[in-house]
Amino acid sequence: MERLELLKQRIQKFVDDRDWNQFHSPENLAKSIAIEACELLECFQWNGKEYNIDDVKDELADVMNYCIQMSQVLDVDLIDIINNKLDKTEKKYPVEKAKGVSTKYNKL
């Protein structure tokens, strides 16, 4: 079994064992993702060059954990939705226009 599937099973067991599915509506999970993303950003609040990598890893893990849980609640395949979004983004940002620049796609 691939690592992502094993991780998803472990997360689901963790949630099931605690009877937390009742709290995991898409809305609540979206809020949790945003909150944890802010905590990740907080790691860089005062100095973007000197940060605690362990804190960054913990907060990144929290964000990813909630993203995986949301994909499970919505019954969407993470690999499919990421690939679909990359397909769209590749069209918005063709290499010949976007390489080496951070300009938004509508201003390229």
N, C-alpha and C positions, 0 to 999 in steps of 0.2 A: 504494500500500500504506500502511496506517495506521502511525502511529509506534510503537504498541505491538508490532505484528508485526515491524517492522524491528528494534526493540530485542531482541525475543526471538530473532530470527535472529542478530543480532550476538553475543548471549550464547552461543547454541548453538555458533556458529563458534569463539568463544574457548575454550569447553570442549572441543570436538572437536579443535581444533588442538593442544591440550595433552594429549589422551587422559585427561581427568579424569572422564569419565562413570563409570568404574569405581569412583570414590570417592563418587559422588553417590547413595547410597541415600536413601530418605526419612528414615531415622533420622539419617544424617550431615548431611543438609541441615537438618533440624529443629534439630540441635545447633548448626549454623553460624548459623542465624537467631537462636537464643537468645544465642549468644556475641556476635554483632554488635549485637543489641539492647542487651546490657549495655554494650558499647563506646559506643553512642549515649547511653545513660543516663549514662555516665561523663563525657560532655561537660558535664553539668549538676551534677556531684557536689558541688561546694563552693559554687557560686553559680549559681542558676537564672536570674539576670538578666544576668550577664556571662559570655558563652560565645563561643567561636570559631565563627562561622557556617560557615566552611570545613570545620572538623572535623565539625560536625553534618551538613553535606551529604554528606561522605564516608561517615560511618557510616550515615546513612539510605540512601545508595545501596547500601552493602554489604547491608543488611537486605533492601532491595527486590530486589537481584540474586539473593540466595539464595531469596527467595520466588518469583520468576519461575522459577528453575531447578527448584524443588520442584514448581511447577505443571506444568512440562514433563515431569518424571520421572513424576508421577502421571497425566499426560494429562488434566488438568482445565482448563477454560476460566476464566481469571481473572475476566473480566467476569461470567460466569454465577455463579460461586461468591460473588463480592462482592455481586451483586444479590440472590441467594438469602439471604445472611446479612442484608443490609439489610432485606429483607422480614420476616424473623423478628424483627429488632431493632425495627423500627417497631411490631410488634404488642406486644412486651414494654414498649416505652416510648412509649405514646400521647402525643401532644402535650399534650392537656389535663391529663395527670398529670405529665409529665416536663419540661415547659418551664421552664427556669431553675433546675432542681435537679439535683444529682448523686446522688440516692438510687438505690440498686440497685432493679431492676425488682420484686423480690419484696417490697419495702418501700414501694412507692408507694401 
